[in-house]
Amino acid sequence: MILNRRTHYKVLAVLDREEGFTEPEFPEPEVTAGIVGGVRGGNIKKTAYYPFASRQVRWLLASLILVSATQSAFTLAGDDDAVAAPLDCAAGTLHLSGSTAFAPVLREAARQYERTCPDAHIPLTATSFKGSVDGLDTLAAAGAGDRLPDGRGRGDRLAFSDGPKSDGRPRLLPRPVALSLFTLVVNEDAGVEDLSLKQVRDVYAGRITNWSQVKGNDVPVQLVSRNPGSGTRTTLERQVLDGRPLPAVTTPDCAGLDRDRPGRCEVGGTGTLLDTVASTPGALGHSEVGAAAAHDGVRQIRIDGYPATLEGADQGAYPYWQTEIAYTYGEPPADSIAAGFLRYLANEVGKDIVRSRGHRPCAELDKPLLCRPDGTPAAR
């Protein structure tokens, strides 16, 4: 058979094992092969065997591996703290106001948000949170001052309120964030830890004026309350005192309380209230649970034997709770920092911050949009 020039051919060599052949001791025997017949007009350059791929393919694979290794090295050599910004991040300045009871959550969340989102700025001062009503008023005034058209909302402000806003302020839109548990707190000198709901109402109505009347110590009752506009105070009046207002203030300054007779004074924030109760013999006040639990010198009061727990609120046994609501002026743009911060509070990191301060994220409740204990009707 005549082979054409410049034509490639494959040669199949079949090797037969001779009879009586034994396996050699060395790993691979040397194999030689030849071509039976003649080759005319051509030559054999080299016999090569590629078990996996041709030389060209192997060079290509080696180049790709080298490029991949180089990219990995540059990645590892970069800043270890550099991570991709989450979808919740937004640029701009966000102003927060409202509830002092929820302020510890917001301060921690703001710090973490700025840390995660380098283009976000959330300035906070000692007076950023003055109370629920003050926060709502501030938000409404800022929005009205901008004279925004209908359908457009502010994306740089949020106000947080213990419970829903009162009538009016139609441009303020609610977004439930957490279920907050509140508690009555008493000075340790009072000698009480449990009051019935009737006894609580009698204390605030002035029918019980000394703790000895409820098997406590012989110490006059001193009521320390938040200023009007406080969400914890409003919730106390509505849900614990059956809608009855607090008694009249006997002194404008809590330092002026007469330690020998009952009285009542008002303070601006939760922290100030807890400090005042802790330093005033016979004092009774109200606070959110997380702040009260972390404060020395005060005791939480059980109501009808029930402490401030979600289980007690779910069963209707514990009455002192409220929904924490974030308000925006109109619908904020989806890419605004206000919208981003609200999403952040609802993600896993935000929920951890909410839980760490004694509140319950709305997303963990059966009806997150209502964000109320099981079996309770929605607020109107």
C-alpha positions in Angstrom: 0.0 0.0 0.0 1.4 3.4 -1.0 1.1 6.2 1.6 0.5 9.7 0.4 3.0 12.4 1.4 2.0 14.9 4.1 -0.8 12.7 5.2 -1.1 11.7 8.9 -1.9 8.1 9.8 -2.6 6.4 13.1 -0.8 3.1 13.7 -2.4 0.6 16.1 0.1 -1.8 17.6 -1.2 -4.9 19.3 1.1 -6.6 21.7 0.7 -10.2 22.6 2.1 -11.8 25.7 4.1 -14.9 25.1 3.4 -18.1 26.8 5.3 -18.5 30.1 5.7 -14.8 30.6 6.2 -13.8 34.2 5.5 -10.3 35.8 8.8 -8.4 36.1 9.9 -7.0 39.5 10.4 -3.5 38.1 7.2 -1.3 37.7 7.1 -0.8 34.0 9.0 -2.8 31.3 10.6 -1.1 28.4 8.4 -1.5 25.3 9.7 -1.1 21.8 7.7 -1.2 18.7 8.4 -1.2 15.0 6.6 -1.0 11.8 6.2 -4.0 9.7 6.5 -3.1 6.1 8.1 -0.2 4.4 7.6 3.5 4.4 8.4 5.2 1.2 8.7 8.9 0.7 8.3 9.8 4.5 10.0 9.4 7.9 9.1 8.9 11.5 10.1 11.9 13.7 9.2 10.5 17.2 6.8 8.1 18.7 4.9 9.9 21.6 2.1 8.9 23.9 -0.2 11.5 25.6 -2.5 9.7 28.1 -4.5 12.8 29.1 -4.2 15.5 26.5 -2.0 16.8 23.8 0.9 19.1 24.5 -1.0 22.2 23.3 -4.0 21.4 25.5 -1.7 20.9 28.5 0.0 24.2 27.9 -3.4 25.9 27.8 -4.5 24.3 31.1 -1.3 25.3 32.8 -1.8 28.9 31.7 -5.4 29.0 33.1 -4.3 27.5 36.4 -1.5 30.2 36.6 -3.9 33.0 35.9 -6.4 31.7 38.5 -3.6 31.3 41.1 -2.5 34.9 40.5 -6.0 36.3 41.0 -6.4 34.4 44.2 -3.1 35.7 45.5 -4.1 39.3 44.8 -7.4 38.7 46.6 -5.8 37.2 49.7 -3.2 40.0 49.7 -5.9 42.7 49.9 -7.5 44.2 53.0 -8.9 41.4 55.3 -11.6 43.7 56.6 -12.9 44.7 53.1 -16.3 43.1 52.5 -18.9 43.8 49.9 -21.5 46.3 51.2 -24.9 44.6 51.9 -28.0 45.5 49.9 -29.3 47.4 53.0 -26.5 50.0 52.6 -27.4 53.5 51.4 -25.5 56.7 51.2 -26.5 59.9 53.0 -27.3 61.3 56.4 -30.1 59.9 58.5 -31.8 61.7 61.4 -33.4 59.6 64.1 -35.8 60.8 66.9 -38.5 59.6 69.2 -38.8 57.0 71.9 -36.3 57.1 74.7 -37.3 53.5 75.6 -36.2 52.3 72.2 -33.1 54.6 72.0 -30.6 51.9 73.1 -31.6 49.8 70.2 -31.3 52.7 67.7 -28.0 53.9 69.0 -26.4 50.4 68.7 -28.1 49.8 65.3 -26.9 53.2 64.0 -23.3 52.5 65.1 -23.3 49.1 63.4 -24.9 50.5 60.2 -22.3 53.2 59.9 -19.6 50.6 60.4 -21.1 48.4 57.7 -22.0 51.2 55.2 -19.1 53.6 54.8 -21.2 56.2 52.9 -23.9 56.4 55.7 -23.9 59.0 58.5 -26.3 58.9 61.4 -25.5 61.7 63.8 -26.8 61.2 67.4 -26.5 63.4 70.5 -27.6 63.1 74.1 -30.9 64.8 73.1 -31.6 62.9 69.9 -34.4 61.0 71.6 -36.8 63.0 73.7 -40.0 60.9 73.6 -42.4 59.4 71.1 -44.6 62.5 70.6 -41.6 64.8 70.3 -40.2 62.6 67.6 -43.4 62.5 65.7 -43.7 66.3 65.9 -40.2 66.7 64.7 -40.7 64.4 61.7 -44.0 66.1 60.8 -42.5 69.6 61.0 -39.5 68.7 58.9 -41.7 67.1 56.2 -44.1 70.0 56.1 -41.2 72.5 55.9 -40.0 70.8 52.7 -43.5 71.1 51.1 -43.1 67.8 49.4 -45.7 66.9 46.8 -48.2 64.1 47.4 -46.6 60.7 46.7 -43.1 61.8 47.6 -41.6 61.2 51.0 -38.5 62.1 52.9 -35.7 59.6 52.8 -33.5 61.1 55.5 -35.7 61.0 58.7 -37.3 58.4 60.9 -39.2 58.8 64.1 -39.9 55.9 66.5 -42.9 55.8 68.7 -44.1 53.5 71.6 -47.4 52.7 70.0 -49.4 54.3 67.2 -49.6 58.0 66.7 -52.7 59.9 67.7 -55.1 61.4 65.2 -53.6 64.0 62.9 -50.3 64.0 61.0 -51.8 62.1 58.0 -48.5 62.1 56.0 -46.7 60.0 58.7 -46.7 56.3 57.7 -46.2 53.5 60.2 -43.9 50.4 60.0 -44.0 48.1 63.0 -40.5 47.2 64.1 -40.6 45.4 67.5 -42.8 44.3 70.4 -41.7 46.2 73.5 -42.3 45.0 77.0 -42.5 47.6 79.8 -42.4 47.2 83.5 -43.0 49.0 86.7 -39.9 49.6 88.7 -39.6 50.3 92.4 -36.8 51.4 94.8 -35.4 48.4 96.8 -36.4 50.2 100.1 -40.1 49.8 99.3 -39.9 46.0 100.1 -42.4 44.9 97.4 -42.0 42.9 94.2 -45.5 41.9 93.3 -48.7 44.0 93.1 -52.1 43.0 91.8 -53.5 45.1 88.9 -56.1 46.6 91.4 -53.3 47.6 93.8 -51.3 49.2 90.9 -54.4 51.3 90.1 -55.0 52.2 93.7 -51.4 53.4 94.1 -51.7 55.7 91.1 -55.2 56.8 92.2 -53.8 57.9 95.6 -55.7 55.3 97.6 -52.4 53.5 98.6 -49.8 56.0 99.8 -47.5 53.9 101.9 -45.9 50.6 101.0 -46.8 49.1 104.3 -50.4 49.0 103.0 -49.4 46.2 100.5 -47.1 44.3 103.0 -44.0 46.4 102.1 -41.9 48.6 104.3 -43.1 51.7 106.1 -42.1 54.1 103.4 -44.3 56.7 101.6 -45.0 56.1 97.9 -43.1 58.5 95.6 -44.4 58.3 92.0 -41.7 59.1 89.4 -43.2 59.5 85.9 -42.2 60.4 82.4 -43.2 63.8 81.0 -46.3 64.0 78.8 -45.6 62.6 75.3 -43.7 59.6 76.6 -44.9 56.3 75.0 -44.3 54.3 78.2 -46.4 56.8 80.1 -49.2 56.8 77.6 -49.2 52.9 77.5 -49.3 52.9 81.3 -52.4 55.1 81.4 -54.2 53.2 78.6 -53.4 49.6 79.2 -52.6 49.3 82.9 -54.6 52.2 84.5 -57.6 51.6 82.3 -57.4 55.0 80.7 -57.1 57.0 83.9 -54.6 59.9 83.9 -51.8 60.1 86.4 -52.3 62.2 89.6 -51.1 65.8 89.8 -47.5 66.6 90.1 -46.5 67.7 93.6 -43.1 69.1 92.8 -41.6 70.1 89.4 -38.2 68.8 90.5 -37.8 65.2 91.7 -35.0 66.3 94.1 -37.7 68.3 95.9 -39.9 65.3 96.9 -40.8 65.3 100.6 -39.4 62.0 101.8 -42.0 61.9 104.7 -45.1 62.1 102.6 -46.3 60.8 99.2 -45.7 62.8 96.1 -45.2 62.7 92.3 -42.6 64.3 89.9 -41.8 64.0 86.2 -38.6 63.4 84.3 -37.6 63.6 80.6 -36.0 60.2 79.8 -35.9 56.6 80.7 -32.4 56.7 82.0 -33.1 59.7 84.3 -36.2 58.0 85.6 -34.3 54.8 86.5 -31.6 56.9 88.2 -34.2 58.8 90.2 -36.1 55.7 91.3 -32.9 54.0 92.4 -31.9 57.0 94.6 -35.3 57.9 96.0 -36.7 55.7 98.9 -40.2 54.5 98.1 -40.1 55.5 94.5 -42.2 53.8 91.8 -41.7 54.4 88.1 -42.0 52.8 84.7 -39.5 51.7 82.1 -38.9 49.3 79.2 -37.7 45.9 80.4 -34.2 45.9 78.9 -33.1 49.2 80.6 -34.7 48.2 83.9 -32.9 44.8 84.0 -29.5 46.4 83.4 -30.0 49.1 86.1 -28.8 48.6 89.7 -30.9 49.7 92.6 -34.4 49.0 91.2 -36.7 46.0 91.2 -39.2 45.1 88.5 -42.7 44.7 89.8 -44.7 41.6 88.8 -48.4 42.3 88.0 -50.7 39.7 89.4 -47.7 37.4 89.8 -46.7 37.7 86.2 -43.3 39.2 85.1 -42.8 41.1 81.9 -42.5 38.3 79.4 -43.8 37.7 75.9 -45.5 34.5 77.1 -47.5 36.5 79.7 -48.5 39.1 77.1 -49.5 36.4 74.7 -51.8 34.8 77.3 -53.3 38.2 78.2 -52.0 37.9 81.7 -49.4 40.7 81.5 -50.8 44.0 80.3 -47.9 46.4 80.1 -46.5 46.1 76.5 -46.6 48.1 73.3 -45.7 47.9 69.6 -42.6 50.0 68.6 -43.4 51.7 65.3 -41.1 53.5 62.9 -42.7 56.5 61.1 -41.7 58.0 57.8 -42.9 61.2 56.3 -44.6 59.8 53.2 -43.1 56.8 51.4 -39.3 57.1 51.3 -37.5 56.3 48.1 -36.4 52.7 48.0 -32.7 53.7 47.6 -32.9 56.2 50.4 -31.0 55.8 53.7 -34.3 55.8 55.7 -35.5 52.8 53.6 -32.1 51.1 53.9 -32.0 51.5 57.7 -35.5 50.0 58.1 -34.4 47.0 56.0 -31.3 46.7 58.2 -33.5 46.6 61.4 -35.4 43.7 59.8 -32.4 41.6 58.7 -30.6 39.1 60.9 -28.1 41.6 62.3 -30.8 44.1 63.1 -33.0 41.5 64.8 -30.1 40.4 67.0 -29.7 44.0 68.2 -33.4 44.3 68.9 -33.4 41.0 70.9 -30.3 42.0 72.8 -32.1 44.9 74.3 -35.1 42.9 75.6 -37.5 43.6 72.6 -39.0 41.1 70.2 -38.6 41.6 66.4 -42.0 41.9 64.6 -40.8 39.3 62.0 -40.8 36.6 64.7 -44.4 37.1 65.6 -47.3 35.2 64.0 -48.7 38.5 62.5 -45.6 40.7 61.9 -47.6 43.6 60.3 -49.7 43.9 63.4 -46.8 43.0 65.8 -49.0 42.4 68.8 -49.1 39.5 71.2 -51.2 36.5 70.1 -54.9 36.9 70.6 -54.9 40.6 71.0 -57.0 42.9 68.7 -55.3 45.4 66.4 -55.1 49.0 67.6 -57.3 51.5 65.9 
